[in-house]
Amino acid sequence: MNAFSLHNKTALITGAASGLGLAMAKCMIVSGAKVIIADLNGELAQATAGTLGSQASWIQMDVGDTAAAQEKVDVLISEHGAIDILVNNAGNHCKKPIEEMSVSDFESVLDVHVVGAFALTKALVPHMKQRGKGCVLFTASMTSFLGQPLVTGYSAAKSAYLGMIRGMTTELAVHGIRVNGIAPGWIDTPMLRKAIEGDDERRNKILGRTPMKKFGKPEDIGWAAVYLASDAAAFVSGQVLVVDGGALIGF
């Protein structure tokens, strides 16, 4: 028996056409799951699913459109029969000083990360309850635990995940539904490379705060998701798995 196998399980991953969502999709497919690539960019989602083979399918999904969440979920359940795993990974970003960040800027970040993730989870919960099992994951962040300047909305959204994970766990565990999160550290993605390009000082500062003295790989997050979604984590709920090379303990 392989407790880490995701064979016969179907995962819905939002924001999965690129970045960490794509890494999670790849690792779950290797572990036997069927994966639904959900992304705001439908063309990219379709192209990405095409590169992943027969275990991948796709859907265009605007997580911020909460009114459409139930309809999207109903369509997917009709097509796939069941959704065992939901990964709330889609997100947006607004980097501005507080005095330049409008209320709508702030709300737009929370609308996707928090309200959108809640709406999608809410839409799936009755299905998971009926089946007596399910796994919900949230992509949290180091900003769930510490402050960073210029990203107040993002920090608020990622911190909200901690409360959602704990609250949902206490309510849903009795129905066989586990709820957990993953908090990535500095991961070697195109986004990070762009952020530190030509800035050796920032690069060295990040590595200086990371005891392992290296950036993580996207698959580090992917395999963390596989673990939390698998039977190997059958008694794990209400937790946030920090995958950061030890960076948080240095703050």
Secondary structure, 3 states (H helix, E strand, C coil): CCCCCCCCCEEEEECCCCHHHHHHHHHHHHCCCEEEEEECCHHHHHHHHHHHCCCEEEEECCCCCHHHHHHHHHHHHHHHCCCCEEEECCCCCCCCCHHHCCHHHHHHHHHHHHHHHHHHHHHHHHHHHHHCCEEEEEECCHHHCCCCCCCHHHHHHHHHHHHHHHHHHHHHHHHCEEEEEEEECCECCHHHHHHHCCCHHHHHHHHHCCCCCCCECHHHHHHHHHHHHCHHHCCCCCCEEEECCCHHHHC
